[in-house]
Amino acid sequence: MSESALILSLGFAVLLVLGVPFAIALLLTTATVLVVADIEPILLAQTLIAGTQSFSLLAIPFFMLAGEIMSAGGLSQRLIRVADVMVRHLPGGMGHVTVVSACIFAAISGSAPATTAAIGAILIPAMVARGYDKAFATALAVSAGVLGPLIPPSIAAVIWGVIAEQSIARLFMAGVGPGLLLALGLMVISWLHALRHDIPREKRATWPEVRSALREGVWALAAPLIVLGGIYGGAFTPTEAAIVSCVYSLLVGVFIEKRMTWRQLPEVILRAMRITAVVMFIIAASTGFGWLVAQEQLALRMASWLSEGISKPWVMLMLVNIFLFLISAVMDEIAVMVIVGPLLIALAQKFGIDPIHFGSIIVTNVAIGMAAPPIGYCLFVGMAISGLSLGAVSRAIWPMVLVMLAVLMLTTYVPAFALWLPGLIYR
């Protein structure tokens, strides 16, 4: 192993162990290699800038902004009320409301933290008031937030589509099956929890209540139909869909719902910018690191080494899943995709794995990482809302993580589960 390769691998690992933030660790490691290898420093700056210049990546800030506008404009509350009148009467009703609300919100925002924040702020207190344990309520909201990267449109799918140079629209569709199955699994957990703790069922909504909720929520419900219908109808690209989502949410929030004013817009934009800045900084730093990894051919060497010791595709996929689960639990999901993406793509090509199917596996893995202890983003969002410790939420979330892993196994070893919808739409 060359000196540069040693610094890239061991140096980065040491910085992470020391508690250095991921993006900073990436930049320090990259800068050290440039100095040691006597590479022109301007190349780093050029690579960092180039890493964020993809048109497809513009979808990230706009989907983030759309989620913030929806929360400020009252659309998320409307969506929650619609879900409430539909499923609250079932055993574990408020848990079902949380999951269904997350499904609808995910179809607009594409972001796990945004989904967790939007539904958690309302439904965690509501579940506690209805007799649910606070740790369970928080864990369920965090787990439901994972639906953000799975149900299209998905920011994680956008990033992987750029890295792997695959159709983002097909990757969107490949996430529908895993997303809906995960939602069903979370609803089963909520049902079992309600039975075990003897939580009383809610009163079934009357027809006037249902009609009122649907009438008031029609503009919110139309948002995912416009976004997804526009993408798959060929009216606009996923990036353009993100902009349409922002404009639509803004117009509804200001002129129809009238819960948002123009004076609030700068604050809403600023909140979205803070989240976007973190995401794009990680992408830029990861791109520089990934460029050096490619220069040293570490990904290809590792892929060749692994492929020599592994003869069966199912074994490779199992090892990839184990590796991604472990690394996603301690590393930002964007950094994971950018840094190890070349290695994973090389492995998939060597074993002849369908790129869209493989992309679905990757996105499902990193989505799980958003909720997996100890550093999943959604965990900290849930902790901030509930005021609970990391340990309390982590203990409550493990049954849900197991359901996520079951969905991951099905996605991995039954390709048709992820590919049937892309195949149906894009024949």
C-alpha positions as a Markdown table, in Angstrom:
| # | Residue | x | y | z |
|---|---|---|---|---|
| 1 | Met | 0.0 | 0.0 | 0.0 |
| 2 | Ser | 1.4 | 3.4 | -1.0 |
| 3 | Glu | 1.9 | 6.2 | 1.5 |
| 4 | Ser | -1.0 | 8.2 | 0.2 |
| 5 | Ala | -3.3 | 5.2 | 0.4 |
| 6 | Leu | -2.2 | 4.6 | 4.0 |
| 7 | Ile | -3.0 | 8.2 | 4.9 |
| 8 | Leu | -6.4 | 8.0 | 3.2 |
| 9 | Ser | -7.4 | 4.9 | 5.1 |
| 10 | Leu | -5.7 | 5.0 | 8.5 |
| 11 | Gly | -5.6 | 8.8 | 8.8 |
| 12 | Phe | -9.3 | 9.2 | 8.1 |
| 13 | Ala | -10.1 | 6.4 | 10.6 |
| 14 | Val | -7.9 | 8.0 | 13.3 |
| 15 | Leu | -9.6 | 11.4 | 12.9 |
| 16 | Leu | -13.0 | 9.8 | 13.2 |
| 17 | Val | -12.0 | 8.0 | 16.4 |
| 18 | Leu | -10.7 | 11.3 | 17.8 |
| 19 | Gly | -14.2 | 12.8 | 17.3 |
| 20 | Val | -13.3 | 15.1 | 14.4 |
| 21 | Pro | -16.5 | 15.9 | 12.3 |
| 22 | Phe | -16.8 | 13.8 | 9.1 |
| 23 | Ala | -16.4 | 16.6 | 6.6 |
| 24 | Ile | -13.5 | 18.2 | 8.5 |
| 25 | Ala | -11.8 | 14.7 | 8.7 |
| 26 | Leu | -12.2 | 14.3 | 5.0 |
| 27 | Leu | -10.7 | 17.7 | 4.2 |
| 28 | Leu | -7.8 | 17.2 | 6.6 |
| 29 | Thr | -7.0 | 13.8 | 5.2 |
| 30 | Thr | -7.3 | 15.0 | 1.6 |
| 31 | Ala | -5.1 | 18.1 | 2.3 |
| 32 | Thr | -2.4 | 15.9 | 4.0 |
| 33 | Val | -2.2 | 13.6 | 1.0 |
| 34 | Leu | -1.9 | 16.6 | -1.3 |
| 35 | Val | 1.1 | 17.8 | 0.7 |
| 36 | Val | 2.8 | 14.4 | 1.1 |
| 37 | Ala | 2.3 | 13.5 | -2.6 |
| 38 | Asp | 3.3 | 17.0 | -3.8 |
| 39 | Ile | 0.0 | 17.4 | -5.7 |
| 40 | Glu | -0.9 | 20.9 | -6.8 |
| 41 | Pro | -3.3 | 22.2 | -4.1 |
| 42 | Ile | -5.5 | 24.0 | -6.6 |
| 43 | Leu | -6.7 | 20.6 | -7.8 |
| 44 | Leu | -8.4 | 20.1 | -4.4 |
| 45 | Ala | -10.3 | 23.4 | -4.8 |
| 46 | Gln | -11.3 | 22.5 | -8.3 |
| 47 | Thr | -12.5 | 19.0 | -7.3 |
| 48 | Leu | -14.5 | 20.4 | -4.3 |
| 49 | Ile | -16.3 | 22.9 | -6.6 |
| 50 | Ala | -16.8 | 20.3 | -9.3 |
| 51 | Gly | -18.3 | 17.9 | -6.8 |
| 52 | Thr | -21.3 | 20.2 | -6.2 |
| 53 | Gln | -21.8 | 21.4 | -9.8 |
| 54 | Ser | -24.3 | 18.7 | -10.9 |
| 55 | Phe | -27.7 | 19.9 | -12.0 |
| 56 | Ser | -29.3 | 17.0 | -10.3 |
| 57 | Leu | -27.9 | 18.1 | -6.9 |
| 58 | Leu | -30.0 | 21.2 | -7.1 |
| 59 | Ala | -33.0 | 19.0 | -6.1 |
| 60 | Ile | -31.5 | 18.8 | -2.6 |
| 61 | Pro | -31.9 | 22.4 | -1.4 |
| 62 | Phe | -35.3 | 22.8 | -3.1 |
| 63 | Phe | -36.7 | 19.7 | -1.5 |
| 64 | Met | -35.4 | 20.8 | 1.8 |
| 65 | Leu | -37.0 | 24.2 | 1.3 |
| 66 | Ala | -40.3 | 22.6 | 0.2 |
| 67 | Gly | -40.4 | 20.7 | 3.5 |
| 68 | Glu | -39.8 | 23.8 | 5.6 |
| 69 | Ile | -42.4 | 25.8 | 3.6 |
| 70 | Met | -45.0 | 23.0 | 4.1 |
| 71 | Ser | -44.4 | 23.0 | 7.9 |
| 72 | Ala | -44.6 | 26.8 | 8.1 |
| 73 | Gly | -47.6 | 27.1 | 5.8 |
| 74 | Gly | -49.7 | 24.5 | 7.6 |
| 75 | Leu | -49.7 | 21.8 | 4.9 |
| 76 | Ser | -48.1 | 19.2 | 7.2 |
| 77 | Gln | -50.8 | 19.8 | 9.8 |
| 78 | Arg | -53.4 | 19.2 | 7.1 |
| 79 | Leu | -51.8 | 16.0 | 6.1 |
| 80 | Ile | -51.7 | 14.7 | 9.6 |
| 81 | Arg | -55.4 | 15.5 | 10.1 |
| 82 | Val | -56.2 | 13.5 | 7.0 |
| 83 | Ala | -54.2 | 10.5 | 8.2 |
| 84 | Asp | -55.9 | 10.9 | 11.7 |
| 85 | Val | -59.5 | 10.5 | 10.4 |
| 86 | Met | -58.5 | 7.6 | 8.2 |
| 87 | Val | -56.7 | 5.3 | 10.6 |
| 88 | Arg | -57.0 | 6.5 | 14.2 |
| 89 | His | -59.8 | 4.0 | 15.1 |
| 90 | Leu | -57.5 | 1.0 | 14.4 |
| 91 | Pro | -55.6 | -0.7 | 17.3 |
| 92 | Gly | -52.5 | 1.4 | 17.7 |
| 93 | Gly | -54.3 | 4.2 | 15.9 |
| 94 | Met | -52.0 | 7.1 | 16.7 |
| 95 | Gly | -49.0 | 5.1 | 15.7 |
| 96 | His | -50.7 | 4.4 | 12.4 |
| 97 | Val | -51.4 | 8.1 | 12.0 |
| 98 | Thr | -47.7 | 8.8 | 12.5 |
| 99 | Val | -46.7 | 6.3 | 9.8 |
| 100 | Val | -49.3 | 7.3 | 7.3 |
| 101 | Ser | -48.5 | 11.0 | 7.8 |
| 102 | Ala | -44.8 | 10.2 | 7.2 |
| 103 | Cys | -45.6 | 8.4 | 4.0 |
| 104 | Ile | -47.5 | 11.4 | 2.6 |
| 105 | Phe | -45.0 | 14.0 | 3.8 |
| 106 | Ala | -42.1 | 11.9 | 2.4 |
| 107 | Ala | -43.7 | 12.1 | -1.0 |
| 108 | Ile | -43.1 | 15.8 | -1.0 |
| 109 | Ser | -39.9 | 16.5 | 1.0 |
| 110 | Gly | -37.7 | 13.5 | 0.2 |
| 111 | Ser | -35.8 | 14.1 | 3.4 |
| 112 | Ala | -35.7 | 11.9 | 6.5 |
| 113 | Pro | -34.8 | 14.7 | 9.0 |
| 114 | Ala | -37.5 | 17.0 | 7.6 |
| 115 | Thr | -40.1 | 14.2 | 7.7 |
| 116 | Thr | -39.2 | 13.3 | 11.3 |
| 117 | Ala | -39.3 | 17.0 | 12.4 |
| 118 | Ala | -42.6 | 17.7 | 10.7 |
| 119 | Ile | -44.5 | 14.8 | 12.1 |
| 120 | Gly | -42.6 | 14.4 | 15.3 |
| 121 | Ala | -43.3 | 17.9 | 16.6 |
| 122 | Ile | -47.1 | 17.2 | 16.4 |
| 123 | Leu | -47.5 | 13.5 | 16.9 |
| 124 | Ile | -45.0 | 12.7 | 19.6 |
| 125 | Pro | -46.8 | 14.9 | 22.2 |
| 126 | Ala | -50.2 | 13.6 | 20.8 |
| 127 | Met | -49.1 | 9.9 | 21.2 |
| 128 | Val | -47.9 | 10.6 | 24.8 |
| 129 | Ala | -51.3 | 12.3 | 25.6 |
| 130 | Arg | -53.1 | 9.2 | 24.3 |
| 131 | Gly | -51.2 | 6.8 | 26.6 |
| 132 | Tyr | -48.1 | 5.9 | 24.5 |
| 133 | Asp | -44.7 | 5.7 | 26.2 |
| 134 | Lys | -42.7 | 8.7 | 25.2 |
| 135 | Ala | -39.6 | 6.6 | 24.1 |
| 136 | Phe | -41.8 | 4.5 | 21.9 |
| 137 | Ala | -43.5 | 7.5 | 20.4 |
| 138 | Thr | -40.1 | 9.1 | 19.7 |
| 139 | Ala | -38.7 | 5.9 | 18.2 |
| 140 | Leu | -41.7 | 5.5 | 15.9 |
| 141 | Ala | -41.5 | 9.1 | 14.7 |
| 142 | Val | -37.8 | 8.6 | 14.0 |
| 143 | Ser | -38.4 | 5.3 | 12.2 |
| 144 | Ala | -41.2 | 6.8 | 10.2 |
| 145 | Gly | -38.8 | 9.5 | 9.1 |
| 146 | Val | -36.8 | 6.8 | 7.4 |
| 147 | Leu | -39.6 | 6.7 | 4.8 |
| 148 | Gly | -38.3 | 10.1 | 3.5 |
| 149 | Pro | -35.3 | 8.5 | 1.6 |
| 150 | Leu | -37.4 | 5.6 | 0.4 |
| 151 | Ile | -40.7 | 6.9 | -0.9 |
| 152 | Pro | -40.1 | 9.1 | -3.9 |
| 153 | Pro | -38.9 | 11.8 | -4.4 |
| 154 | Ser | -35.8 | 10.8 | -2.4 |
| 155 | Ile | -32.7 | 13.0 | -1.8 |
| 156 | Ala | -30.6 | 9.9 | -1.2 |
| 157 | Ala | -31.7 | 8.5 | -4.6 |
| 158 | Val | -30.7 | 11.8 | -6.2 |
| 159 | Ile | -27.2 | 11.6 | -4.7 |
| 160 | Trp | -26.7 | 7.9 | -5.6 |
| 161 | Gly | -28.1 | 8.6 | -9.1 |
| 162 | Val | -25.4 | 11.3 | -9.6 |
| 163 | Ile | -22.6 | 9.1 | -8.2 |
| 164 | Ala | -23.6 | 5.9 | -10.1 |
| 165 | Glu | -24.7 | 7.8 | -13.2 |
| 166 | Gln | -28.1 | 6.0 | -13.2 |
| 167 | Ser | -31.6 | 7.2 | -13.9 |
| 168 | Ile | -32.9 | 9.1 | -10.8 |
| 169 | Ala | -36.5 | 8.6 | -11.9 |
| 170 | Arg | -36.0 | 4.8 | -12.0 |
| 171 | Leu | -34.3 | 4.9 | -8.6 |
| 172 | Phe | -37.2 | 6.8 | -7.2 |
| 173 | Met | -39.6 | 4.0 | -8.4 |
| 174 | Ala | -37.3 | 1.3 | -7.0 |
| 175 | Gly | -37.9 | 2.7 | -3.5 |
| 176 | Val | -41.7 | 2.5 | -3.5 |
| 177 | Gly | -41.8 | -1.3 | -2.6 |
| 178 | Pro | -39.3 | -1.1 | 0.3 |
| 179 | Gly | -40.9 | 2.1 | 1.5 |
| 180 | Leu | -44.5 | 0.8 | 1.6 |
| 181 | Leu | -43.4 | -2.5 | 3.2 |
| 182 | Leu | -41.5 | -0.7 | 5.9 |
| 183 | Ala | -44.5 | 1.5 | 6.6 |
| 184 | Leu | -46.6 | -1.7 | 7.0 |
| 185 | Gly | -44.0 | -3.2 | 9.3 |
| 186 | Leu | -44.0 | -0.1 | 11.5 |
| 187 | Met | -47.8 | -0.2 | 11.7 |
| 188 | Val | -47.7 | -3.8 | 12.8 |
| 189 | Ile | -45.3 | -2.8 | 15.6 |
| 190 | Ser | -47.6 | 0.0 | 16.6 |
| 191 | Trp | -50.6 | -2.4 | 16.7 |
| 192 | Leu | -48.6 | -5.0 | 18.8 |
| 193 | His | -47.5 | -2.2 | 21.2 |
| 194 | Ala | -51.0 | -1.0 | 21.7 |
| 195 | Leu | -52.3 | -4.5 | 22.4 |
| 196 | Arg | -49.4 | -5.2 | 24.8 |
| 197 | His | -49.9 | -2.0 | 26.8 |
| 198 | Asp | -53.7 | -2.1 | 26.6 |
| 199 | Ile | -53.9 | 1.3 | 24.9 |
| 200 | Pro | -57.6 | 2.1 | 24.2 |
| 201 | Arg | -58.7 | 2.5 | 20.6 |
| 202 | Glu | -59.7 | 5.9 | 19.4 |
| 203 | Lys | -63.3 | 6.7 | 18.3 |
| 204 | Arg | -63.9 | 6.2 | 14.6 |
| 205 | Ala | -64.1 | 9.5 | 12.7 |
| 206 | Thr | -67.6 | 10.4 | 11.6 |
| 207 | Trp | -68.3 | 11.1 | 7.9 |
| 208 | Pro | -68.6 | 14.9 | 8.5 |
| 209 | Glu | -65.1 | 14.7 | 10.1 |
| 210 | Val | -63.7 | 12.8 | 7.2 |
| 211 | Arg | -65.3 | 15.1 | 4.7 |
| 212 | Ser | -64.0 | 18.2 | 6.5 |
| 213 | Ala | -60.4 | 16.8 | 6.7 |
| 214 | Leu | -60.4 | 15.9 | 3.1 |
| 215 | Arg | -61.8 | 19.2 | 2.0 |
| 216 | Glu | -59.3 | 21.1 | 4.1 |
| 217 | Gly | -56.4 | 18.8 | 3.2 |
| 218 | Val | -57.1 | 18.7 | -0.6 |
| 219 | Trp | -54.3 | 21.2 | -1.4 |
| 220 | Ala | -51.8 | 19.3 | 0.7 |
| 221 | Leu | -52.7 | 16.0 | -0.8 |
| 222 | Ala | -52.4 | 17.4 | -4.3 |
| 223 | Ala | -48.7 | 18.2 | -3.7 |
| 224 | Pro | -47.3 | 14.6 | -4.0 |
| 225 | Leu | -49.6 | 14.0 | -7.0 |
| 226 | Ile | -48.3 | 17.1 | -8.8 |
| 227 | Val | -44.6 | 16.3 | -8.0 |
| 228 | Leu | -44.6 | 12.6 | -8.8 |
| 229 | Gly | -47.1 | 12.9 | -11.6 |
| 230 | Gly | -45.0 | 15.6 | -13.3 |
| 231 | Ile | -41.8 | 13.5 | -13.0 |
| 232 | Tyr | -43.3 | 10.3 | -14.4 |
| 233 | Gly | -45.5 | 12.1 | -16.9 |
| 234 | Gly | -42.4 | 13.7 | -18.4 |
| 235 | Ala | -43.5 | 17.3 | -17.6 |
| 236 | Phe | -40.3 | 18.0 | -15.6 |
| 237 | Thr | -37.2 | 16.4 | -14.2 |
| 238 | Pro | -36.7 | 15.5 | -10.5 |
| 239 | Thr | -34.7 | 18.7 | -10.0 |
| 240 | Glu | -37.5 | 20.8 | -11.6 |
| 241 | Ala | -40.0 | 18.9 | -9.6 |
| 242 | Ala | -38.3 | 20.1 | -6.4 |
| 243 | Ile | -38.7 | 23.7 | -7.6 |
| 244 | Val | -42.3 | 23.1 | -8.5 |
| 245 | Ser | -42.9 | 21.7 | -5.0 |
| 246 | Cys | -41.4 | 24.8 | -3.4 |
| 247 | Val | -43.5 | 27.2 | -5.5 |
| 248 | Tyr | -46.7 | 25.1 | -4.9 |
| 249 | Ser | -46.2 | 24.9 | -1.2 |
| 250 | Leu | -45.5 | 28.6 | -1.0 |
| 251 | Leu | -48.5 | 29.6 | -3.0 |
| 252 | Val | -50.8 | 27.3 | -0.9 |
| 253 | Gly | -49.3 | 28.4 | 2.4 |
| 254 | Val | -49.6 | 32.2 | 1.7 |
| 255 | Phe | -52.7 | 32.6 | -0.5 |
| 256 | Ile | -54.9 | 29.5 | 0.3 |
| 257 | Glu | -54.1 | 28.3 | 3.8 |
| 258 | Lys | -53.0 | 31.9 | 4.8 |
| 259 | Arg | -50.9 | 30.4 | 7.6 |
| 260 | Met | -47.7 | 31.8 | 6.3 |
| 261 | Thr | -46.7 | 35.4 | 5.4 |
| 262 | Trp | -44.0 | 36.8 | 3.2 |
| 263 | Arg | -42.3 | 38.1 | 6.3 |
| 264 | Gln | -41.7 | 34.5 | 7.4 |
| 265 | Leu | -40.1 | 33.5 | 4.2 |
| 266 | Pro | -36.6 | 34.7 | 4.9 |
| 267 | Glu | -36.6 | 32.7 | 8.2 |
| 268 | Val | -37.9 | 29.6 | 6.4 |
| 269 | Ile | -35.3 | 29.9 | 3.7 |
| 270 | Leu | -32.6 | 30.4 | 6.3 |
| 271 | Arg | -33.6 | 27.1 | 8.1 |
| 272 | Ala | -33.5 | 25.2 | 4.8 |
| 273 | Met | -30.1 | 26.8 | 4.0 |
| 274 | Arg | -28.6 | 25.6 | 7.3 |
| 275 | Ile | -29.5 | 22.0 | 6.6 |
| 276 | Thr | -28.5 | 22.3 | 2.9 |
| 277 | Ala | -25.2 | 23.8 | 3.7 |
| 278 | Val | -24.3 | 20.9 | 5.9 |
| 279 | Val | -25.3 | 18.4 | 3.3 |
| 280 | Met | -23.5 | 20.1 | 0.4 |
| 281 | Phe | -20.4 | 20.6 | 2.5 |
| 282 | Ile | -20.2 | 16.9 | 3.1 |
| 283 | Ile | -20.8 | 16.2 | -0.5 |
| 284 | Ala | -18.0 | 18.6 | -1.6 |
| 285 | Ala | -15.5 | 17.2 | 1.0 |
| 286 | Ser | -16.4 | 13.6 | 0.1 |
| 287 | Thr | -15.8 | 14.4 | -3.6 |
| 288 | Gly | -12.3 | 15.5 | -2.9 |
| 289 | Phe | -11.6 | 12.5 | -0.8 |
| 290 | Gly | -13.2 | 10.2 | -3.4 |
| 291 | Trp | -11.0 | 11.8 | -6.2 |
| 292 | Leu | -7.9 | 10.8 | -4.3 |
| 293 | Val | -9.3 | 7.3 | -3.7 |
| 294 | Ala | -9.8 | 7.0 | -7.4 |
| 295 | Gln | -6.3 | 8.3 | -8.1 |
| 296 | Glu | -4.9 | 5.6 | -5.9 |
| 297 | Gln | -7.2 | 3.0 | -7.4 |
| 298 | Leu | -8.2 | 1.8 | -3.9 |
| 299 | Ala | -11.7 | 1.0 | -4.9 |
| 300 | Leu | -10.7 | -1.1 | -7.9 |
| 301 | Arg | -8.0 | -2.9 | -5.9 |
| 302 | Met | -10.4 | -3.6 | -3.0 |
| 303 | Ala | -13.1 | -4.8 | -5.5 |
| 304 | Ser | -10.7 | -7.1 | -7.2 |
| 305 | Trp | -9.5 | -8.5 | -3.8 |
| 306 | Leu | -13.1 | -9.1 | -2.7 |
| 307 | Ser | -14.2 | -10.6 | -5.9 |
| 308 | Glu | -11.3 | -13.1 | -5.8 |
| 309 | Gly | -12.3 | -14.3 | -2.4 |
| 310 | Ile | -16.0 | -14.4 | -3.2 |
| 311 | Ser | -17.6 | -16.5 | -5.9 |
| 312 | Lys | -21.3 | -16.1 | -5.2 |
| 313 | Pro | -23.3 | -12.8 | -5.7 |
| 314 | Trp | -25.5 | -13.5 | -2.6 |
| 315 | Val | -22.4 | -13.6 | -0.4 |
| 316 | Met | -21.1 | -10.3 | -1.8 |
| 317 | Leu | -24.5 | -8.7 | -1.2 |
| 318 | Met | -24.6 | -10.0 | 2.4 |
| 319 | Leu | -21.1 | -8.6 | 3.1 |
| 320 | Val | -22.1 | -5.3 | 1.5 |
| 321 | Asn | -25.2 | -5.0 | 3.7 |
| 322 | Ile | -23.3 | -5.8 | 6.8 |
| 323 | Phe | -20.6 | -3.3 | 5.9 |
| 324 | Leu | -23.0 | -0.6 | 5.1 |
| 325 | Phe | -25.1 | -1.1 | 8.2 |
| 326 | Leu | -22.1 | -0.9 | 10.4 |
| 327 | Ile | -20.5 | 2.1 | 8.7 |
| 328 | Ser | -23.9 | 4.0 | 8.3 |
| 329 | Ala | -24.3 | 3.7 | 12.1 |
| 330 | Val | -21.2 | 5.8 | 12.7 |
| 331 | Met | -20.9 | 7.8 | 9.5 |
| 332 | Asp | -23.0 | 10.3 | 7.6 |
| 333 | Glu | -25.0 | 8.6 | 4.8 |
| 334 | Ile | -23.9 | 11.1 | 2.2 |
| 335 | Ala | -20.3 | 10.5 | 3.0 |
| 336 | Val | -20.8 | 6.8 | 2.9 |
| 337 | Met | -22.3 | 6.9 | -0.6 |
| 338 | Val | -19.6 | 9.3 | -2.0 |
| 339 | Ile | -16.6 | 7.6 | -0.4 |
| 340 | Val | -17.4 | 3.9 | -0.8 |
| 341 | Gly | -19.6 | 4.4 | -3.9 |
| 342 | Pro | -16.8 | 3.6 | -6.4 |
| 343 | Leu | -16.0 | 0.4 | -4.6 |
| 344 | Leu | -19.6 | -0.7 | -4.4 |
| 345 | Ile | -20.2 | 0.1 | -8.1 |
| 346 | Ala | -17.1 | -1.8 | -9.1 |
| 347 | Leu | -18.3 | -4.8 | -7.1 |
| 348 | Ala | -21.8 | -4.7 | -8.5 |
| 349 | Gln | -20.4 | -4.6 | -12.1 |
| 350 | Lys | -18.1 | -7.6 | -11.4 |
| 351 | Phe | -21.0 | -9.7 | -10.2 |
| 352 | Gly | -23.5 | -8.5 | -12.8 |
| 353 | Ile | -25.9 | -6.9 | -10.3 |
| 354 | Asp | -28.6 | -4.7 | -12.0 |
| 355 | Pro | -27.6 | -1.1 | -11.2 |
| 356 | Ile | -31.1 | 0.0 | -10.3 |
| 357 | His | -31.6 | -2.9 | -8.0 |
| 358 | Phe | -28.2 | -2.2 | -6.4 |
| 359 | Gly | -29.1 | 1.4 | -6.1 |
| 360 | Ser | -32.2 | 0.4 | -4.2 |
| 361 | Ile | -30.1 | -1.7 | -1.8 |
| 362 | Ile | -27.8 | 1.2 | -1.2 |
| 363 | Val | -30.5 | 3.8 | -0.6 |
| 364 | Thr | -32.4 | 1.4 | 1.8 |
| 365 | Asn | -29.1 | 0.9 | 3.7 |
| 366 | Val | -28.4 | 4.5 | 4.1 |
| 367 | Ala | -32.0 | 5.2 | 5.0 |
| 368 | Ile | -31.7 | 2.7 | 7.9 |
| 369 | Gly | -28.5 | 4.5 | 8.9 |
| 370 | Met | -30.6 | 7.7 | 9.5 |
| 371 | Ala | -32.4 | 6.0 | 12.4 |
| 372 | Ala | -29.7 | 3.5 | 13.6 |
| 373 | Pro | -27.8 | 4.3 | 16.8 |
| 374 | Pro | -25.5 | 6.0 | 17.6 |
| 375 | Ile | -25.5 | 8.9 | 15.2 |
| 376 | Gly | -28.5 | 8.7 | 12.9 |
| 377 | Tyr | -29.7 | 12.2 | 12.1 |
| 378 | Cys | -33.3 | 11.4 | 12.8 |
| 379 | Leu | -32.4 | 10.1 | 16.3 |
| 380 | Phe | -31.2 | 13.6 | 17.2 |
| 381 | Val | -34.2 | 15.2 | 15.7 |
| 382 | Gly | -36.4 | 13.0 | 17.8 |
| 383 | Met | -34.3 | 13.6 | 20.9 |
| 384 | Ala | -34.6 | 17.4 | 20.4 |
| 385 | Ile | -38.4 | 17.1 | 20.2 |
| 386 | Ser | -39.0 | 14.7 | 23.1 |
| 387 | Gly | -36.2 | 15.8 | 25.4 |
| 388 | Leu | -35.1 | 12.1 | 25.9 |
| 389 | Ser | -31.6 | 10.8 | 26.0 |
| 390 | Leu | -29.9 | 8.9 | 23.2 |
| 391 | Gly | -29.9 | 5.8 | 25.3 |
| 392 | Ala | -33.7 | 5.9 | 25.9 |
| 393 | Val | -34.5 | 6.4 | 22.2 |
| 394 | Ser | -32.0 | 3.8 | 21.1 |
| 395 | Arg | -33.4 | 1.1 | 23.4 |
| 396 | Ala | -36.9 | 1.7 | 22.1 |
| 397 | Ile | -36.0 | 1.8 | 18.4 |
| 398 | Trp | -34.3 | -1.6 | 18.0 |
| 399 | Pro | -37.6 | -3.6 | 17.2 |
| 400 | Met | -38.1 | -1.0 | 14.4 |
| 401 | Val | -34.5 | -1.4 | 13.2 |
| 402 | Leu | -35.1 | -5.1 | 13.0 |
| 403 | Val | -38.1 | -4.5 | 10.7 |
| 404 | Met | -36.0 | -2.2 | 8.6 |
| 405 | Leu | -33.3 | -5.0 | 8.3 |
| 406 | Ala | -36.0 | -7.5 | 7.2 |
| 407 | Val | -37.1 | -5.1 | 4.5 |
| 408 | Leu | -33.5 | -4.7 | 3.4 |
| 409 | Met | -33.1 | -8.5 | 3.1 |
| 410 | Leu | -36.2 | -8.7 | 1.0 |
| 411 | Thr | -35.0 | -5.9 | -1.2 |
| 412 | Thr | -31.5 | -7.5 | -1.5 |
| 413 | Tyr | -32.5 | -11.0 | -2.4 |
| 414 | Val | -35.8 | -10.5 | -4.3 |
| 415 | Pro | -34.8 | -8.1 | -7.1 |
| 416 | Ala | -38.3 | -8.1 | -8.5 |
| 417 | Phe | -39.5 | -6.5 | -5.2 |
| 418 | Ala | -37.6 | -3.3 | -6.1 |
| 419 | Leu | -37.7 | -3.6 | -9.9 |
| 420 | Trp | -41.3 | -4.4 | -10.7 |
| 421 | Leu | -42.5 | -0.8 | -10.6 |
| 422 | Pro | -39.5 | 0.7 | -12.6 |
| 423 | Gly | -40.0 | -2.1 | -15.1 |
| 424 | Leu | -43.7 | -1.4 | -15.3 |
| 425 | Ile | -43.3 | 2.3 | -15.9 |
| 426 | Tyr | -40.2 | 2.3 | -18.0 |
| 427 | Arg | -40.7 | -0.6 | -20.4 |
